[in-house]
Amino acid sequence: MLKYISKEEAVGKVKSQDRVFIQGAAMTPKILVQALSQRYKELQEVEIVHIHTEGEALYAEEPYSKSFKINTFFVGSNVRKIVNTNKGDYIPIFLSEIHQLFRRNILPLDVAFIQVSPPDKHGFCSLGTSVDVTYPAIECAKMVIAQVNPNVPRTHGDGIIHIDKIDAAVEVDASLHIVQMPEPGEKDLKIGQHVAGLVEDGATLQMGIGAIPNVVLQNLTNHKNLGVHTEMFSDGVLPLLEKGIITNSEKVIKPGKMVTCFAMGSPKLYEFLDDNPLVHFKEAAFTNDTALIRQNPKVTAINSAIEIDLTGQVCADTIGSLQYSGVGGQMDFIRGASLSEGGKPIIAMSSITNKGISKIVPFLNKGAGVTTTRAHVQYVVTENGVVNLYGKNLQQRAKALISIADPNHQEELEKQAYEIFK
């Protein structure tokens, strides 16, 4: 049986110079994070590692940040400011490979902060909706401190931990992080319709969270036998499951099951996931393994970009030298889709920013990172149409991309293309 202690006693086990892993997404253990941050006056050089976390990250704010150093694998809005200073940093790495940093002792973990369900009659807790890199983290950490919450859904798959592995437990009763789906704009609707037109019956889908993925899913109501093998999903899949459009019947990897490593959304989504054997939560080393992804039929990977140059280089994680997000799993799925029989790797984005700046550019911004190389890019979609760059030379690519750029920028892009390619 778990013996519960106070949050202060639990976080009191963290020492100066420890490396602390924090579980992310909807499962971010916010109460433990806040309690640890309050110890800033007595701690020094505590390193914080995580992927995307939700909620307030006090350790990234003054005066708490004096005692903590962020070394993150993904940059969310709550740590973006500090990561772009000398008090934080970002590790460029594919989501599929983060586990190796722990298991190969490249980044040995002293403590792992997690959030779990109460134990069942056999003493097993569930990691809920975020297995991703948490599974290898708790496997490798010297100490596991858990926030035990009855609102955590018990999910099927690999995300279980026995109470014997938990070194300290804090009992809480708190709502999970809720993600409100944004209302799609006119451009989102057009992009979603274009992307949906590329999806075939029997396809295996990978998508993220946001207006465009939701519009795509809303436009698939006449499809048949779709499957899901993705790193994440949200509420958008629920109507397709209810209508029998997502059946997972044609998948090779775990047929009949939806495969993911984390999920975020509404209370309805979390209720759907609770004790539902239809959904298998696996660690990212499984979901994002290109060798596994490619075995599924017609893998249709839908990803986004901040900008793309005229040769097809995609920047999806920086704005110039500003680290905005992270590499994540884009390349894992772009490559997996391209190797899948009948697969379609798709980059979907609006042609301009909210300020009217073209996202299709002659050259990436100074300091920008290349998330997906031009050799990997195939389908590119904007509100103005769809092009396939596969097999096209540099001049053909430029011409194709200009054709789906914002009309107000096309003439200037043509001039720039002429200067580049003569």
URGI-V351045 format. One record per residue. PHI is phi in whole degrees, -180 to 180 (999 if undefined). Layout:
phi:PHI
phi:PHI
This chain:
phi:999
phi:-71
phi:-104
phi:-88
phi:-128
phi:-72
phi:-63
phi:-66
phi:-67
phi:-65
phi:-73
phi:-66
phi:-79
phi:-78
phi:-110
phi:-56
phi:72
phi:-71
phi:-105
phi:-114
phi:-92
phi:-120
phi:-60
phi:-118
phi:54
phi:-67
phi:-95
phi:-53
phi:-78
phi:-59
phi:-68
phi:-66
phi:-61
phi:-66
phi:-65
phi:-65
phi:-60
phi:-68
phi:-90
phi:-60
phi:-74
phi:-110
phi:-115
phi:-138
phi:53
phi:-84
phi:-93
phi:-108
phi:-125
phi:-173
phi:-95
phi:-69
phi:-114
phi:-116
phi:88
phi:-73
phi:-108
phi:-59
phi:-62
phi:-99
phi:-121
phi:-72
phi:-90
phi:-62
phi:-66
phi:-63
phi:-105
phi:-124
phi:-122
phi:-90
phi:-133
phi:-101
phi:-95
phi:-157
phi:-111
phi:-95
phi:-64
phi:-77
phi:-127
phi:-59
phi:-63
phi:-74
phi:-63
phi:-93
phi:-125
phi:-80
phi:-98
phi:-153
phi:-155
phi:-128
phi:-105
phi:-69
phi:-163
phi:-67
phi:-57
phi:-68
phi:-115
phi:-59
phi:-56
phi:-67
phi:-63
phi:-82
phi:-72
phi:-95
phi:63
phi:-74
phi:-125
phi:-62
phi:-102
phi:-85
phi:-139
phi:-122
phi:-95
phi:-136
phi:-127
phi:-137
phi:-77
phi:-61
phi:-68
phi:-83
phi:-66
phi:-98
phi:89
phi:-103
phi:-102
phi:-108
phi:-77
phi:68
phi:-99
phi:-143
phi:-98
phi:16
phi:-105
phi:-70
phi:-59
phi:-67
phi:-66
phi:-73
phi:-67
phi:-106
phi:-68
phi:-70
phi:-142
phi:-116
phi:-114
phi:-116
phi:-95
phi:-97
phi:-133
phi:-66
phi:-85
phi:-75
phi:-68
phi:-85
phi:-100
phi:-90
phi:119
phi:-98
phi:-83
phi:-124
phi:-142
phi:-81
phi:-60
phi:-65
phi:-86
phi:-92
phi:-87
phi:-151
phi:-131
phi:-120
phi:-87
phi:-136
phi:-136
phi:-135
phi:-68
phi:-74
phi:-66
phi:-102
phi:-108
phi:-85
phi:-74
phi:-69
phi:-73
phi:-69
phi:-89
phi:-61
phi:-66
phi:-59
phi:-62
phi:-67
phi:-62
phi:-59
phi:-67
phi:-62
phi:-66
phi:-59
phi:-67
phi:-89
phi:-80
phi:-101
phi:-58
phi:82
phi:-72
phi:-103
phi:-98
phi:-127
phi:-150
phi:-112
phi:-113
phi:146
phi:-63
phi:-65
phi:-56
phi:-65
phi:-65
phi:-56
phi:-63
phi:-65
phi:-98
phi:-110
phi:-72
phi:-104
phi:-86
phi:-134
phi:53
phi:-78
phi:-126
phi:-130
phi:-137
phi:-145
phi:-86
phi:-159
phi:-154
phi:-138
phi:-62
phi:-57
phi:-81
phi:-61
phi:-61
phi:-71
phi:-70
phi:-63
phi:-89
phi:75
phi:-84
phi:-88
phi:-119
phi:60
phi:-77
phi:-104
phi:-72
phi:-96
phi:-87
phi:52
phi:-60
phi:84
phi:-121
phi:-83
phi:-116
phi:-154
phi:-114
phi:-159
phi:-148
phi:-143
phi:172
phi:-97
phi:-56
phi:-62
phi:-64
phi:-65
phi:-67
phi:-62
phi:-77
phi:-65
phi:53
phi:-108
phi:-70
phi:-67
phi:-110
phi:-109
phi:-90
phi:-120
phi:-73
phi:-63
phi:-62
phi:-94
phi:-61
phi:-103
phi:-77
phi:-56
phi:-65
phi:-87
phi:-54
phi:-65
phi:-73
phi:-76
phi:-80
phi:48
phi:-61
phi:-113
phi:-100
phi:-110
phi:-129
phi:-123
phi:-149
phi:-85
phi:-158
phi:-141
phi:-88
phi:-69
phi:-96
phi:108
phi:-69
phi:-108
phi:-108
phi:-125
phi:-131
phi:-134
phi:-116
phi:62
phi:-90
phi:-75
phi:-78
phi:-97
phi:-141
phi:-173
phi:-62
phi:58
phi:-109
phi:-57
phi:-66
phi:-55
phi:-86
phi:-60
phi:-70
phi:-61
phi:-67
phi:-67
phi:-91
phi:-73
phi:-64
phi:78
phi:-73
phi:-140
phi:-81
phi:-127
phi:-106
phi:-119
phi:-160
phi:-72
phi:-77
phi:-136
phi:-79
phi:-63
phi:-94
phi:85
phi:-85
phi:-67
phi:-88
phi:-95
phi:-130
phi:-62
phi:-136
phi:-62
phi:-56
phi:-58
phi:89
phi:-67
phi:-94
phi:-91
phi:-79
phi:-127
phi:-74
phi:-66
phi:-74
phi:-95
phi:-76
phi:-123
phi:-80
phi:-126
phi:-127
phi:-127
phi:-65
phi:-95
phi:142
phi:-129
phi:-131
phi:-119
phi:-87
phi:-62
phi:82
phi:-90
phi:-79
phi:-62
phi:-68
phi:-64
phi:-63
phi:-59
phi:-62
phi:-65
phi:-67
phi:-62
phi:-66
phi:-110
phi:-75
phi:-61
phi:-54
phi:-70
phi:-110
phi:-65
phi:-62
phi:-66
phi:-64
phi:-64
phi:-64
phi:-65
phi:-63
phi:-64
phi:-65
phi:-75
phi:-105
phi:55
